[in-house]
Amino acid sequence: MRTPLYHEHEKLGARIVDFHGWEMPVWYTGIREEHLAVRNSAGLFDASHMGEIRVSGNESVPFLNRILTRDIPAMPKNRVLYSFFLNEQGGIIDDLTVYCVVPGESYMLCVNASNTENDLRWVVEQNREGALIEDRSAQTALIALQGPDAARIFKDYLDFDPGTLKNYTFTMLATVQYGDIMISKTGYTGAGGVEIFLPSEKAPDMWSSLVERGARPCGLGARDTLRLEMGYPLHGNDIDETTTPLEAGLSFAVDLDKPGFIGSETLRLQSEQGVSRRLRGLVLKERGVPRQGFACMKNGQKVGTVTSGSVSPVLGTGIALAYLDKSVEEKDEVEIVVRDRHLKSTVVRPPFVKGAGK
């Protein structure tokens, strides 16, 4: 599968890889260069492989309130919430963002690219309330303009200051070039900026125009290192159907006080009894690269496993996310086994890069 921007990536000489069935750019000039461009100026990401599902009608609120972990009736217009689809055991089927277009009537769900087909099938299967469900993924492109210079570049181009948006809100913007587009402030890099939902056929023109104005094209490699520096989880690595939001330290995205939702009984029990493991951050004290699946040791005993790891381009050292036993606390020393070497690391609370995400 290819996004509407595939040929733009080809023109720019991107290194294309298979990403869950999508032909996507992993880098253009290099992951480190692109990463630092986002932290210091502005980068541009093609996120058009993400899925967009519209849920509407009078039954949309009771339906979404049952299948999501957030309190949907309380959402005001133009609000965005980070939420989850859970199985009955509280495991994470997917993490997603929910957009309130018209309170009580119309909502958009933005789901992970690798899960779109399964998510859509699951949502349809769960729809006993009779809400209207539409897959808008093919018609919708998503471009993420990220970094401290992103707001200036966007304002210069479309005469709208995204700095007026609060985090986790969006607005609809009427434009001559692209028609009605959605501007959202829900970035995955921790560097500020905006995400732009627009008609697929209009995406190449916007992409090239933003590149001309100084936004550096960035691939999936930089997207991954940027989100890791912030400690943001990646579905399939750090969260999946065997992990719960409470184990992943994402309880803020679960409203346990609302009436029963799928998986709520397990989460309430975990909330009362505590979890046996917790997703935590690790910073290496020695030279090395932690990777998914590497064992974590303390006092000669295995206490966890790395789920995501890399070298932070900003810090210049190895960082990782790992599920660690509940006995392990912040500032403890844990050894990561890297090719039979036991490398010392410190347990920290992400973000790894201080000041990012503002």
PEMOLIN-V193947 format. One record per residue. N is the residue number from 0. PHI is phi in degrees with one decimal (* if undefined). BURIAL is + if it has 16 or more other ideal C-beta (glycine too) atoms within 10 Angstrom, else -. Layout:
n->N phi->PHI burial->BURIAL
n->N phi->PHI burial->BURIAL
This chain:
n->0 phi->* burial->-
n->1 phi->-130.5 burial->-
n->2 phi->-81.8 burial->+
n->3 phi->-62.2 burial->+
n->4 phi->-101.4 burial->+
n->5 phi->-54.4 burial->+
n->6 phi->-69.8 burial->-
n->7 phi->-65.7 burial->+
n->8 phi->-64.4 burial->+
n->9 phi->-60.5 burial->-
n->10 phi->-58.8 burial->-
n->11 phi->-88.2 burial->-
n->12 phi->73.4 burial->-
n->13 phi->-67.2 burial->+
n->14 phi->-82.1 burial->+
n->15 phi->-95.2 burial->+
n->16 phi->-131.9 burial->-
n->17 phi->-83.4 burial->-
n->18 phi->-120.9 burial->+
n->19 phi->50.7 burial->-
n->20 phi->92.0 burial->-
n->21 phi->-102.8 burial->+
n->22 phi->-86.6 burial->+
n->23 phi->-126.1 burial->+
n->24 phi->-75.5 burial->+
n->25 phi->-92.3 burial->+
n->26 phi->-165.1 burial->+
n->27 phi->-111.9 burial->+
n->28 phi->-108.9 burial->+
n->29 phi->148.2 burial->-
n->30 phi->-62.9 burial->+
n->31 phi->-63.6 burial->-
n->32 phi->-60.7 burial->-
n->33 phi->-68.2 burial->+
n->34 phi->-58.0 burial->+
n->35 phi->-69.1 burial->+
n->36 phi->-63.0 burial->+
n->37 phi->-69.1 burial->+
n->38 phi->-66.7 burial->+
n->39 phi->-105.9 burial->-
n->40 phi->-142.2 burial->+
n->41 phi->-157.3 burial->+
n->42 phi->-127.0 burial->+
n->43 phi->-126.5 burial->+
n->44 phi->-120.8 burial->+
n->45 phi->-89.7 burial->+
n->46 phi->-115.2 burial->+
n->47 phi->-70.2 burial->+
n->48 phi->-77.5 burial->+
n->49 phi->-64.3 burial->+
n->50 phi->-98.9 burial->+
n->51 phi->-122.0 burial->+
n->52 phi->-119.4 burial->+
n->53 phi->-93.1 burial->+
n->54 phi->-125.4 burial->+
n->55 phi->-144.0 burial->+
n->56 phi->102.9 burial->-
n->57 phi->-62.2 burial->-
n->58 phi->-94.3 burial->-
n->59 phi->-64.5 burial->+
n->60 phi->-68.0 burial->+
n->61 phi->-60.9 burial->-
n->62 phi->-65.1 burial->+
n->63 phi->-65.9 burial->+
n->64 phi->-66.4 burial->+
n->65 phi->-84.1 burial->+
n->66 phi->-98.3 burial->+
n->67 phi->-114.3 burial->+
n->68 phi->-90.9 burial->+
n->69 phi->-104.1 burial->+
n->70 phi->-85.2 burial->-
n->71 phi->-67.0 burial->+
n->72 phi->-58.1 burial->-
n->73 phi->-85.1 burial->-
n->74 phi->-71.6 burial->+
n->75 phi->-81.8 burial->-
n->76 phi->-60.2 burial->-
n->77 phi->71.5 burial->+
n->78 phi->-92.4 burial->-
n->79 phi->-122.0 burial->+
n->80 phi->-124.9 burial->+
n->81 phi->-83.2 burial->+
n->82 phi->-151.3 burial->+
n->83 phi->-137.9 burial->+
n->84 phi->-94.2 burial->+
n->85 phi->-118.4 burial->+
n->86 phi->-86.5 burial->-
n->87 phi->-63.4 burial->-
n->88 phi->-89.4 burial->-
n->89 phi->83.8 burial->+
n->90 phi->-72.8 burial->+
n->91 phi->-87.2 burial->+
n->92 phi->-69.0 burial->+
n->93 phi->-165.4 burial->+
n->94 phi->-105.5 burial->+
n->95 phi->-156.2 burial->+
n->96 phi->-114.0 burial->+
n->97 phi->-114.2 burial->+
n->98 phi->-111.8 burial->+
n->99 phi->-90.3 burial->+
n->100 phi->-82.5 burial->+
n->101 phi->-134.1 burial->-
n->102 phi->-52.6 burial->+
n->103 phi->80.1 burial->-
n->104 phi->-131.3 burial->-
n->105 phi->-144.8 burial->+
n->106 phi->-139.6 burial->+
n->107 phi->-120.6 burial->+
n->108 phi->-110.5 burial->+
n->109 phi->-105.2 burial->+
n->110 phi->-114.0 burial->+
n->111 phi->-68.0 burial->+
n->112 phi->-57.5 burial->+
n->113 phi->-69.3 burial->+
n->114 phi->-111.0 burial->+
n->115 phi->-54.0 burial->+
n->116 phi->-62.6 burial->-
n->117 phi->-67.9 burial->-
n->118 phi->-60.8 burial->+
n->119 phi->-61.3 burial->+
n->120 phi->-61.2 burial->-
n->121 phi->-64.9 burial->+
n->122 phi->-61.5 burial->+
n->123 phi->-62.9 burial->-
n->124 phi->-63.6 burial->-
n->125 phi->-82.8 burial->-
n->126 phi->-79.2 burial->+
n->127 phi->-80.8 burial->-
n->128 phi->-78.3 burial->+
n->129 phi->90.7 burial->-
n->130 phi->-69.5 burial->+
n->131 phi->-85.6 burial->-
n->132 phi->-118.5 burial->+
n->133 phi->-131.1 burial->-
n->134 phi->-87.6 burial->+
n->135 phi->-106.1 burial->-
n->136 phi->-62.8 burial->+
n->137 phi->-67.0 burial->-
n->138 phi->-84.8 burial->-
n->139 phi->-116.8 burial->+
n->140 phi->-103.0 burial->+
n->141 phi->-136.1 burial->+
n->142 phi->-117.9 burial->+
n->143 phi->-107.6 burial->+
n->144 phi->-103.0 burial->+
n->145 phi->-124.8 burial->+
n->146 phi->124.2 burial->+
n->147 phi->-62.4 burial->-
n->148 phi->-95.5 burial->+
n->149 phi->-62.0 burial->+
n->150 phi->-61.9 burial->+
n->151 phi->-64.5 burial->+
n->152 phi->-61.5 burial->+
n->153 phi->-66.9 burial->+
n->154 phi->-63.9 burial->-
n->155 phi->-62.9 burial->-
n->156 phi->-87.1 burial->+
n->157 phi->-114.9 burial->+
n->158 phi->56.8 burial->-
n->159 phi->-135.4 burial->+
n->160 phi->-91.5 burial->-
n->161 phi->-67.8 burial->+
n->162 phi->-65.1 burial->-
n->163 phi->-78.8 burial->-
n->164 phi->-83.1 burial->+
n->165 phi->-82.5 burial->-
n->166 phi->-58.1 burial->-
n->167 phi->58.3 burial->-
n->168 phi->-135.7 burial->+
n->169 phi->-145.9 burial->+
n->170 phi->-143.7 burial->-
n->171 phi->-96.4 burial->-
n->172 phi->-122.3 burial->+
n->173 phi->-86.0 burial->-
n->174 phi->-126.9 burial->-
n->175 phi->-72.8 burial->-
n->176 phi->-72.4 burial->-
n->177 phi->-121.3 burial->+
n->178 phi->75.9 burial->-
n->179 phi->-79.6 burial->-
n->180 phi->-124.5 burial->+
n->181 phi->-105.1 burial->+
n->182 phi->-109.9 burial->+
n->183 phi->-123.3 burial->+
n->184 phi->-118.6 burial->+
n->185 phi->-141.7 burial->+
n->186 phi->-61.4 burial->+
n->187 phi->-108.6 burial->+
n->188 phi->-112.1 burial->+
n->189 phi->75.6 burial->+
n->190 phi->-113.0 burial->+
n->191 phi->79.1 burial->+
n->192 phi->121.1 burial->+
n->193 phi->-137.7 burial->+
n->194 phi->-118.3 burial->+
n->195 phi->-119.1 burial->+
n->196 phi->-94.7 burial->+
n->197 phi->-151.3 burial->+
n->198 phi->-58.5 burial->-
n->199 phi->-54.7 burial->+
n->200 phi->-69.5 burial->-
n->201 phi->-92.6 burial->+
n->202 phi->-62.8 burial->+
n->203 phi->-57.7 burial->+
n->204 phi->-65.4 burial->-
n->205 phi->-65.2 burial->+
n->206 phi->-57.2 burial->+
n->207 phi->-64.9 burial->-
n->208 phi->-67.2 burial->-
n->209 phi->-70.4 burial->+
n->210 phi->-63.3 burial->-
n->211 phi->-60.4 burial->-
n->212 phi->-91.0 burial->+
n->213 phi->112.4 burial->-
n->214 phi->-78.4 burial->+
n->215 phi->-83.2 burial->+
n->216 phi->-62.5 burial->+
n->217 phi->-130.5 burial->+
n->218 phi->-104.9 burial->+
n->219 phi->-64.2 burial->+
n->220 phi->-62.4 burial->+
n->221 phi->-68.3 burial->+
n->222 phi->-57.8 burial->+
n->223 phi->-72.4 burial->+
n->224 phi->-69.9 burial->+
n->225 phi->-65.4 burial->+
n->226 phi->-67.4 burial->+
n->227 phi->-67.4 burial->+
n->228 phi->-58.2 burial->+
n->229 phi->-87.3 burial->+
n->230 phi->78.5 burial->+
n->231 phi->-76.8 burial->+
n->232 phi->-75.2 burial->+
n->233 phi->-114.9 burial->+
n->234 phi->-64.6 burial->+
n->235 phi->98.3 burial->-
n->236 phi->-107.3 burial->-
n->237 phi->-97.0 burial->+
n->238 phi->-138.4 burial->+
n->239 phi->-164.5 burial->+
n->240 phi->-72.6 burial->-
n->241 phi->-97.8 burial->-
n->242 phi->-120.5 burial->+
n->243 phi->-107.9 burial->+
n->244 phi->-58.2 burial->+
n->245 phi->-70.2 burial->+
n->246 phi->-66.3 burial->+
n->247 phi->-83.9 burial->+
n->248 phi->72.0 burial->+
n->249 phi->-116.1 burial->+
n->250 phi->-63.5 burial->+
n->251 phi->-61.2 burial->-
n->252 phi->-97.4 burial->-
n->253 phi->-128.8 burial->+
n->254 phi->-98.2 burial->+
n->255 phi->-69.8 burial->-
n->256 phi->-80.4 burial->-
n->257 phi->-80.4 burial->+
n->258 phi->-56.0 burial->-
n->259 phi->-48.5 burial->-
n->260 phi->-123.8 burial->+
n->261 phi->-59.3 burial->+
n->262 phi->90.1 burial->+
n->263 phi->-66.4 burial->+
n->264 phi->-62.1 burial->-
n->265 phi->-62.8 burial->+
n->266 phi->-67.5 burial->+
n->267 phi->-64.5 burial->-
n->268 phi->-65.5 burial->-
n->269 phi->-63.4 burial->+
n->270 phi->-63.7 burial->-
n->271 phi->-76.7 burial->-
n->272 phi->-94.7 burial->-
n->273 phi->89.1 burial->-
n->274 phi->-101.7 burial->+
n->275 phi->-86.8 burial->-
n->276 phi->-147.1 burial->+
n->277 phi->-148.9 burial->+
n->278 phi->-74.9 burial->+
n->279 phi->-132.8 burial->+
n->280 phi->-96.4 burial->+
n->281 phi->-131.7 burial->+
n->282 phi->-119.5 burial->+
n->283 phi->-68.9 burial->+
n->284 phi->-94.6 burial->-
n->285 phi->-123.7 burial->-
n->286 phi->-71.2 burial->-
n->287 phi->165.2 burial->+
n->288 phi->-123.4 burial->+
n->289 phi->-75.1 burial->+
n->290 phi->-132.3 burial->+
n->291 phi->-55.4 burial->+
n->292 phi->95.5 burial->-
n->293 phi->-69.0 burial->+
n->294 phi->-76.3 burial->-
n->295 phi->-114.4 burial->+
n->296 phi->-121.8 burial->-
n->297 phi->-147.4 burial->+
n->298 phi->54.0 burial->-
n->299 phi->80.7 burial->-
n->300 phi->-115.6 burial->-
n->301 phi->-72.8 burial->-
n->302 phi->-120.2 burial->+
n->303 phi->170.8 burial->+
n->304 phi->-142.9 burial->+
n->305 phi->-69.3 burial->+
n->306 phi->-108.3 burial->+
n->307 phi->-145.5 burial->+
n->308 phi->-160.5 burial->+
n->309 phi->-170.8 burial->+
n->310 phi->-97.7 burial->+
n->311 phi->-70.7 burial->+
n->312 phi->-62.1 burial->+
n->313 phi->-79.8 burial->+
n->314 phi->-84.9 burial->-
n->315 phi->74.0 burial->-
n->316 phi->-139.6 burial->+
n->317 phi->-72.8 burial->+
n->318 phi->-132.2 burial->+
n->319 phi->-155.9 burial->+
n->320 phi->-109.1 burial->+
n->321 phi->-151.8 burial->+
n->322 phi->-82.1 burial->+
n->323 phi->-118.9 burial->+
n->324 phi->-55.8 burial->-
n->325 phi->-60.0 burial->-
n->326 phi->-73.1 burial->-
n->327 phi->-84.0 burial->+
n->328 phi->-118.7 burial->-
n->329 phi->-57.1 burial->-
n->330 phi->76.4 burial->-
n->331 phi->-67.3 burial->+
n->332 phi->-98.2 burial->-
n->333 phi->-129.1 burial->+
n->334 phi->-97.0 burial->+
n->335 phi->-101.5 burial->+
n->336 phi->-84.7 burial->+
n->337 phi->-114.1 burial->+
n->338 phi->51.4 burial->-
n->339 phi->70.6 burial->-
n->340 phi->-98.8 burial->-
n->341 phi->-94.2 burial->-
n->342 phi->-94.8 burial->+
n->343 phi->-74.2 burial->-
n->344 phi->-142.8 burial->+
n->345 phi->-112.3 burial->-
n->346 phi->-77.8 burial->+
n->347 phi->-133.0 burial->+
n->348 phi->-100.9 burial->-
n->349 phi->-61.5 burial->+
n->350 phi->-75.5 burial->+
n->351 phi->-74.8 burial->+
n->352 phi->-98.5 burial->+
n->353 phi->-68.8 burial->-
n->354 phi->88.8 burial->-
n->355 phi->-73.5 burial->+
n->356 phi->93.2 burial->+
n->357 phi->-80.2 burial->-
